[in-house]
Amino acid sequence: MRSASFVALTAAALTSLALLVTPTLAAQAVPSLDASAVATAETATPTNVRFATFNVRTSRADIGTSRQWLRRALSVAQEIDNANPGIVSIQELGPGRADGERISVGSGLRQTTSLLQALDSVGADRYKLTRTTAYVKPGAYHGTQGPRILFDSTKYRLLSDCVETTGKSKWNPSCAMVMPTVKGVAPSSAAYAEFEDLATGLNFFVVSAHLDSRHSGTLSTEKSYDALRGAQAKAIYAEVAPLAGTMPILFGGDINSWRTKAGSHAPYNYLTSQGFADATVAPNRVNAQYPTVNHWKGTLKANAKGRQVALDVVMVKGGQSFSSYENVMKVVDPARPSDHNMVVADLVL
């Protein structure tokens, strides 16, 4: 097999930390992990992975409110620790300032680093990020750099060379890619990396993605947005597939699409056409009847009959089986850690 330190939070900072076209479900055929199109992992020993995706909401939103990042970071960290995933594809965890100010980070605290400090504060310092700094040069015309990959370092070894700096500048394009965009929309990044399971020696890739978030009540416009999301999913797979070869690929992300929306389910349809299976096929499902996005609502309602609103997905190519799926949430919760729920699944590679 192939083969930061963080400044302690002050008491004041710890206090601040206290936070393609288908109209119906029936029309969608969700591939099984037993399908012959799914590659078999190159190991005789089953590798169990608890894999999650979590859109934690950018620090640049909700400034000056009880929902701003530094008031939620501890809650996000606790949610992760409680669920105990081995790998988490995270969205909206940017390299900018944790306080959300749109100025140079300088010696300030990054949102990425603040999550690690919050995890340490709740006794979960086993978690590490593949990258904490920017993917592009400061000042570049670029959208979100929020997709990140968090992993339990007691279970997995990072094999990719995820470089944090370019010379003395705190940016590097390593372990990330720029996704396609259209005129007038800033390009954004997806993250990926290769890991080794320390118990079984199996190598696999992980992707974190946040696809184009625009939606429209005009069907033709919505379809154009769907087409871009589909192109972004295709570009991610084209980047990672040659690197992975026959190794399993775990895909987690906010794809801003769901099976029963108007328009199409382009990114999901593309991924399933390439052999990815969705964790919702698991025999044991918890809260699958609820949306994965909560919009900060204190009380969540189940999806209407025949609807499915799961923007946040956990998928795998090259796995053997899913055993469980959970949309992590409480029906009544006045202090949700994010406007999206974490989604976690247990699978065998």
Secondary structure, DSSP 8 states (H G I E B T S, - for coil): ----------HHHHHHT-----SSGGG-----TTSTTS---S-SS--EEEEEEEE---TTSSTTSTTSHHHHHHHHHHHHHHH--SEEEEES--SSBTT--SS--TTS-BHHHHHHHHHHHTT-TTEEES--SBSS-TT-S------EEEEETTTEEE-S-----BTTBSB--TTEEE----TTS---EEEEEEEEETTT--EEEEEEEE------SSHHHHHHHHHHHHHHHHHHHHHHHHHHTTS-EEEEEE-S--TTSSS--HHHHHHHHTT-EEGGG-SEEESTTS-SB-TT-SB-----TT-----EEEEEES-SEEEEEEEE--SB-TT-SSSB-EEEEEEE-
